[in-house]
């Protein structure tokens, strides 16, 4: 199954709610991904541009998109970005396929 890296930022209101009632959000994240047949591999908070990161495994892009849309529509996050991760073997396969493509630069 494909892996996905998500970066998220909470709204100030979400942080205020978590301060008032600290909660392990890994359990919620796990239930979201498991509802589409996936798995949560990790959940981290961070300093910097994003408040946290998650590593998910999902059956396909549509399933992961459904989880991302549900989270994004919930109002607790100010931003959510998800990146599809490729294995080294997938990247090597892509490089081999790229060699067969006859790319032409614009105007060339």
Residue frames as qw, qx, qy, qz and C-alpha x, y, z in Angstrom:
[[0.000, 0.890, 0.457, 0.000, 0.00, 0.00, 0.00],
 [0.362, 0.639, -0.045, 0.677, 1.23, 3.53, -0.72],
 [0.464, -0.458, -0.410, 0.638, 2.67, 5.70, 2.05],
 [0.071, 0.821, 0.255, 0.506, 1.68, 9.34, 2.61],
 [0.411, -0.181, -0.375, 0.811, 3.34, 12.09, 4.61],
 [0.091, -0.841, -0.417, -0.331, 0.98, 14.77, 5.92],
 [0.297, 0.026, -0.310, 0.903, 1.94, 18.12, 7.41],
 [0.227, -0.746, -0.569, -0.263, -0.69, 19.94, 9.44],
 [0.122, 0.174, -0.338, 0.917, -1.18, 23.09, 11.46],
 [0.162, -0.588, -0.761, 0.219, -3.86, 23.54, 14.09],
 [0.052, -0.774, -0.219, -0.591, -6.00, 26.65, 14.38],
 [0.025, 0.377, -0.518, 0.768, -5.45, 28.81, 17.50],
 [0.707, -0.277, 0.083, -0.645, -8.87, 27.64, 18.72],
 [0.922, 0.016, -0.386, -0.031, -7.78, 24.01, 18.46],
 [0.466, 0.286, -0.575, 0.609, -4.64, 24.71, 20.49],
 [0.319, -0.368, 0.333, -0.808, -6.79, 26.46, 23.12],
 [0.878, -0.177, -0.114, -0.430, -9.09, 23.42, 23.33],
 [0.839, 0.132, -0.474, 0.234, -6.09, 21.09, 23.66],
 [0.155, 0.387, -0.523, 0.743, -4.63, 23.26, 26.43],
 [0.574, -0.296, 0.229, -0.728, -7.93, 23.06, 28.32],
 [0.913, -0.054, 0.310, -0.259, -8.30, 19.33, 27.64],
 [0.013, 0.581, -0.766, -0.273, -5.01, 17.64, 26.60],
 [0.892, 0.209, 0.287, -0.279, -5.69, 14.71, 24.31],
 [0.415, -0.295, 0.750, 0.423, -3.65, 12.13, 22.41],
 [0.578, 0.549, -0.054, -0.602, -4.76, 12.83, 18.83],
 [0.063, 0.337, -0.896, -0.284, -2.98, 9.72, 17.53],
 [0.323, 0.235, 0.889, -0.224, -6.04, 7.67, 18.47],
 [0.480, 0.670, 0.254, -0.506, -8.31, 9.87, 16.36],
 [0.283, 0.644, -0.547, -0.453, -5.88, 9.83, 13.42],
 [0.129, -0.169, 0.974, 0.075, -5.63, 6.07, 13.66],
 [0.439, 0.422, 0.726, -0.319, -9.40, 5.65, 13.56],
 [0.434, 0.708, -0.067, -0.554, -9.67, 7.90, 10.48],
 [0.255, 0.532, -0.727, -0.353, -7.15, 5.94, 8.41],
 [0.204, -0.023, 0.974, -0.093, -8.36, 2.55, 9.61],
 [0.527, 0.475, 0.462, -0.533, -11.89, 3.45, 8.49],
 [0.613, 0.658, -0.227, -0.373, -10.61, 3.33, 4.87],
 [0.991, 0.095, -0.009, 0.092, -8.49, 0.21, 5.33],
 [0.460, 0.692, -0.360, 0.424, -5.20, 1.98, 6.07],
 [0.770, -0.394, -0.319, 0.386, -2.71, 2.26, 8.91],
 [0.090, -0.968, 0.166, -0.165, -1.13, 5.08, 10.90],
 [0.838, 0.157, -0.301, 0.426, 2.65, 4.58, 11.06],
 [0.479, -0.162, -0.316, 0.802, 3.54, 7.69, 13.03],
 [0.109, -0.898, -0.324, -0.278, 2.29, 10.98, 14.48],
 [0.572, -0.157, -0.224, 0.773, 4.66, 13.76, 15.59],
 [0.029, -0.977, -0.195, 0.086, 4.39, 17.35, 16.76],
 [0.688, 0.169, 0.073, 0.702, 7.11, 19.77, 15.67],
 [0.123, -0.730, -0.036, 0.672, 8.51, 23.27, 15.89],
 [0.256, -0.132, 0.581, 0.761, 8.57, 25.21, 12.66],
 [0.271, 0.033, -0.406, -0.872, 6.30, 25.84, 9.71],
 [0.659, -0.249, -0.560, -0.437, 3.92, 22.99, 10.58],
 [0.557, -0.523, 0.387, -0.515, 2.57, 21.91, 13.95],
 [0.698, -0.217, 0.670, -0.130, 2.74, 18.22, 13.20],
 [0.371, 0.405, -0.722, -0.421, 3.41, 15.37, 10.81],
 [0.820, -0.033, 0.482, -0.307, 1.76, 12.02, 10.20],
 [0.134, 0.350, -0.846, -0.380, 2.90, 9.00, 8.23],
 [0.756, 0.166, 0.355, -0.525, 0.00, 7.00, 6.83],
 [0.094, -0.092, 0.907, 0.399, -0.48, 3.91, 4.71],
 [0.592, 0.357, 0.284, -0.664, -3.65, 3.79, 2.61],
 [0.720, 0.242, 0.642, 0.101, -5.01, 1.42, -0.03],
 [0.462, 0.487, 0.445, 0.593, -5.01, 4.13, -2.71],
 [0.163, 0.122, -0.013, 0.979, -5.01, 7.87, -3.39],
 [0.397, -0.496, -0.410, -0.655, -8.80, 8.13, -3.23],
 [0.685, -0.518, -0.496, 0.125, -8.88, 6.61, 0.27],
 [0.498, -0.218, -0.232, 0.806, -6.15, 8.97, 1.49],
 [0.024, -0.296, -0.216, -0.930, -7.89, 11.92, -0.14],
 [0.519, -0.587, -0.510, -0.354, -11.10, 11.00, 1.71],
 [0.639, -0.479, -0.389, 0.459, -9.25, 11.08, 5.04],
 [0.344, -0.036, -0.005, 0.938, -7.57, 14.39, 4.17],
 [0.199, -0.441, -0.375, -0.791, -10.87, 15.97, 3.09],
 [0.598, -0.610, -0.514, -0.085, -12.62, 14.78, 6.26],
 [0.577, -0.392, -0.269, 0.665, -9.85, 16.19, 8.46],
 [0.212, 0.096, 0.160, 0.959, -9.62, 19.44, 6.51],
 [0.304, -0.497, -0.464, -0.667, -13.39, 19.89, 6.61],
 [0.564, -0.496, -0.624, 0.216, -13.52, 19.38, 10.35],
 [0.093, -0.922, -0.078, -0.368, -12.35, 22.91, 11.12],
 [0.724, -0.656, 0.052, 0.208, -9.58, 22.00, 13.60],
 [0.677, -0.141, 0.292, 0.660, -6.68, 22.45, 11.20],
 [0.143, 0.823, -0.049, -0.547, -5.58, 25.65, 9.51],
 [0.459, 0.639, -0.520, -0.333, -3.66, 23.74, 6.88],
 [0.816, -0.132, 0.562, -0.012, -3.13, 20.16, 5.76],
 [0.450, 0.653, -0.515, -0.325, -0.70, 19.06, 3.05],
 [0.868, -0.130, 0.477, -0.043, -0.26, 15.45, 2.00],
 [0.263, 0.661, -0.625, -0.321, 2.54, 14.03, -0.12],
 [0.989, 0.099, -0.014, -0.107, 2.54, 10.61, -1.77],
 [0.323, -0.688, 0.634, 0.140, 5.81, 8.86, -0.94],
 [0.835, 0.414, -0.330, -0.148, 7.56, 6.60, -3.44],
 [0.864, -0.376, 0.269, 0.199, 9.76, 3.68, -2.48],
 [0.191, -0.619, 0.582, 0.491, 13.29, 3.53, -3.87],
 [0.412, 0.118, 0.851, 0.304, 12.19, 0.69, -6.17],
 [0.340, 0.785, 0.511, -0.084, 9.25, 2.76, -7.47],
 [0.015, 0.893, -0.183, -0.411, 11.60, 5.66, -8.14],
 [0.305, -0.357, 0.758, 0.453, 14.00, 3.44, -10.05],
 [0.415, 0.445, 0.779, 0.153, 11.06, 2.11, -12.10],
 [0.214, 0.913, 0.250, -0.242, 10.02, 5.71, -12.82],
 [0.147, -0.729, 0.459, 0.486, 13.55, 6.59, -13.90],
 [0.381, -0.032, 0.840, 0.384, 13.57, 3.66, -16.31],
 [0.339, 0.689, 0.639, 0.039, 10.21, 4.71, -17.76],
 [0.027, 0.906, 0.002, -0.423, 11.36, 8.34, -17.99],
 [0.329, -0.414, 0.638, 0.560, 14.21, 7.23, -20.22],
 [0.339, 0.321, 0.818, 0.335, 11.61, 6.07, -22.78],
 [0.170, 0.860, 0.420, -0.234, 9.75, 9.38, -22.90],
 [0.505, 0.315, 0.266, 0.759, 10.70, 11.68, -25.74],
 [0.152, -0.812, -0.338, 0.450, 10.41, 15.03, -23.91],
 [0.405, 0.488, 0.235, 0.736, 10.59, 18.24, -25.96],
 [0.222, -0.388, -0.342, 0.827, 11.14, 21.56, -24.19],
 [0.271, 0.833, 0.423, -0.232, 8.60, 24.35, -24.89],
 [0.246, 0.913, -0.158, -0.286, 9.54, 26.34, -27.98],
 [0.332, -0.547, 0.711, 0.292, 12.19, 23.78, -28.89]]
